[in-house]
Amino acid sequence: MASAVKLDLSFPPETQETAKTELRETPDVVGPAILQLRKLVEEDKTITYDTSDEVLVRYLRPTKYYPESALALVSFYLLLSAITI
């Protein structure tokens, strides 16, 4: 279940600083946030979605790595997808 996070966060120094200050994107925050969001998605029986690191980061970045907010974003995306089909 809880596997190690394998995500390359190597950016140029100026990008790293922006990611750190504006998005809270540091290894100390990113790894646990991905694992927590993966757990939340897997526990929510109404959601069937890809839980790869790369996909989860798409929802964590705009929510500044807060897993609960990212889960709400995933749910909203899936709701919109269902409506437009």
DAHUVEN-V575682 format. One record per run of one state. SS is the DSSP state (h for helix, s for strand, l for the rest). FROM is the first residue (numbers start at 1). LEN is the number of residues. If there is no record, write none. Layout:
# DAHUVEN-V575682
{{SS:FROM:LEN} {SS:FROM:LEN}}
This chain:
# DAHUVEN-V575682
{{l:1:12} {h:13:11} {l:24:3} {h:27:17} {l:44:9} {h:53:11} {l:64:3} {h:67:18} {l:85:1}}
